[in-house]
Amino acid sequence: MKKVFVKTQNVKDFITLTGSLQNKPEGISRMALVYGEPGLGKSRTALWWAIQNDAVYLRSSNMMTGRWFLKDLAEELGEYPNYWTADVFRQCENSLLKNPRTLIIDEIDYLLGDKNSIETIRDLHDKTNAPIILVGMPMSEKRLVKYRPLYDRLSEIIRFNSFTYSDIKEIINQLSEIPFNTESIEMVHKQSCRFRQITRIISKCEIIAKNNQISEITENILMEIVKNDKRENIKAG
């Protein structure tokens, strides 16, 4: 399988969002929310964009507290965290003021049960004007509504949607070393809606094609893979 980052429509929407966020006029909030079902590439897109644009990517963790969040953020900013929470906050604030960077906080849902963490993120935004992108699950927007001061600062909100036929065709054409015919791409579109599912199918097809000297993936080959997967699932069950 080729090592290529595929720009699906969701990725293009993310890129548009970041551009809009960075170009907000003075006085307009520079916070955004990206949310959607798992498996659509939210984290991959956020990390890819962060690397390409020297942004700060921070993944929240289960049971994370406000201090834990600040400590991890300080380290991502290249700082050695002080002992006192207030000092760590000032370290993060000063770093973002001296070297303005976009901050991406992935798995924001882990922080939505801790008011202190949410207020800390809002304070960082207000004091540094740094663009902040929150990345979360399908219910993230509804859960954020209860934190009205932060929710009102979300000037951009996008939802990652299920892959279209064009998306899946692009993913297969760019990643697979063996071409798929039109019918097989349509079959993948009907049966797979997660990126991991699609790459798993591509990987299996490549192995079968190379072992059997097949030059093109057809729907018949895919049907055999689906049947084998069902048998394996039944045995595992």
Stockholm file with secondary structure:
# STOCKHOLM 1.0

chainA/1-237         MKKVFVKTQNVKDFITLTGSLQNKPEGISRMALVYGEPGLGKSRTALWWAIQNDAVYLRSSNMMTGRWFLKDLAEELGEYPNYWTADVFRQCENSLLKNPRTLIIDEIDYLLGDKNSIETIRDLHDKTNAPIILVGMPMSEKRLVKYRPLYDRLSEIIRFNSFTYSDIKEIINQLSEIPFNTESIEMVHKQSCRFRQITRIISKCEIIAKNNQISEITENILMEIVKNDKRENIKAG
#=GR chainA/1-237 SS CCCCCCCCHHHHHHHHHHHHHHTCCTTSCCEEEEEECTTSSHHHHHHHHHHHTTCEEEECCTTCCHHHHHHHHHHHTTCCCCSSHHHHHHHHHHHHHHSCCCEEEECGGGGTTCHHHHHHHHHHHHHHCCCEEEEECTTHHHHHTTSHHHHTTEEEEEEECCCCHHHHHHHHHHHCSSCBCHHHHHHHHHHCCSHHHHHHHHHHHHHHHHHTTCSSBCHHHHHHHHHHHHHHHHHHC
#=GC SS_cons         CCCCCCCCHHHHHHHHHHHHHHTCCTTSCCEEEEEECTTSSHHHHHHHHHHHTTCEEEECCTTCCHHHHHHHHHHHTTCCCCSSHHHHHHHHHHHHHHSCCCEEEECGGGGTTCHHHHHHHHHHHHHHCCCEEEEECTTHHHHHTTSHHHHTTEEEEEEECCCCHHHHHHHHHHHCSSCBCHHHHHHHHHHCCSHHHHHHHHHHHHHHHHHTTCSSBCHHHHHHHHHHHHHHHHHHC
//
